[in-house]
């Protein structure tokens, strides 16, 4: 639990420290939404803990919200990741199109070499081919 809380705090601290000057309104909205979703997930995770003092109904409701939040968090984090990568490459002197090409290459490398949470998803077992 402590590790999860520290990880959430570190994410939020890092995201809050990012200079969004020069970002589009849409990029800023995504950046803020992503932080809000991370904080909301942390709140819901506290509610579902067996020692939270929440009722069964409150825990069930929190589980339902977490389920809905998961897809939104996944989509928002992908947008945020793209923005952060693009902005980083642009700051290094690459053009918009070069930044996008580098970003897509990096994403391909990660998806190709990722063992957990890759294209098949976490927790699934697949037989050998």
N, C-alpha and C positions, 0 to 999 in steps of 0.2 A: 504494500500500500504506500509506504513512504517513498519508494522508488518511483511509483506511478505519479504521486503528487509532485515530486521534484522534477520529473520529466515534463509534466504539464506546466509547472511554473517556469521552467527553463524555456520551453517553447514560447510561452506567452511573453516572457521577458525579451527573448530574441526578436519575436515579431513586433513587439512594441518599440524596439530600438531602431527599426528600419526606417530610413528616411524616404518618405513617399513623395517628396517634392518632384514635380515633373511627371507624376503618374496621371493617367486618365481617371476620370470620375469612377468609371466602371472598375478599374483596377483597385482604387482605394476602397470602394464598396466591398469588393471581394476580400481584400485584406482585412477589413474590419469584421466582415461576416465570419471569416475563418477564425478569428480570435474569439468571437462570441460563441461559435459552435464548439470550440475546444473547451471554453469555460463551462458551457451548458453540459457537455459530456461529462466533465469532472463532477459537476453537481449531481447529475443522474447516477453516476457510479457510486457516489457516497450514499445515495438513497438505497440502492440495491444491496449494499453490504448487509450481511446477516446481523451485524451488531449496530446498525444505524438507528434502531428504534422506530423505524418506519413500519406501518401496518402492511399486511399482505397486499391490500388494495393499492397502497401507495407504491410498493415495490413493483407490483404488476404494471401499474401506470408508467412507472419509470422505465421498466423494460420495454414497454410499447414505444415510449418516446425515444429510447436509445435506438431501437430498430429503425424508426423513421429518420432519426438524426444521422445514422450511419451512412445512408446513401447521399444525403446532402453534404455531409462532411467529406466523403470521398470525392464528390464532384468539385466542391469548393477548394479542397486541398490541391487537386490537379490544376485548377486555374491559378491558384496562388503559386504553386511550384513553377508553372510556365512563366508567370510574370517575374518571379525572382531570378530564374535562370536568364531570361531575356534581358532584364535590366542589368544583371551582373556582366553579361557578355558585352552589352552596349557600353557600359562603363569602361570596359577593357579596350574599347575602340572598334568593336565589330559593328557592322551595319545591322539594321533590323532583320534583313533576310539572312545574313550570316549568323546572327544570334539564334534565329529560329532553327536554322539547319544544325547548328551545334547542339541546341537543346534537344532536338529530335534524335540526334545521334546518341547523346547521353542517355535519354530515356530508353532507346533501343538496347543499349548496352546493359542498363539496369534490368530491364524486363527479361532479357536473354539470360542473365546470370543470377537472377534472384531465385532463391530456393523457397522462401516463405512469402506467401502473398503474391506470387507471380500470376501469370495468366490463368492458371488452374485454380487459384484461390488457396487460402490457408486451410489446413486441417483435412484436406481431401487426400485419399490414398488411391493411387493408380497402379495398376499392374504393369509389369514390364512388357515391352513390345518386342 
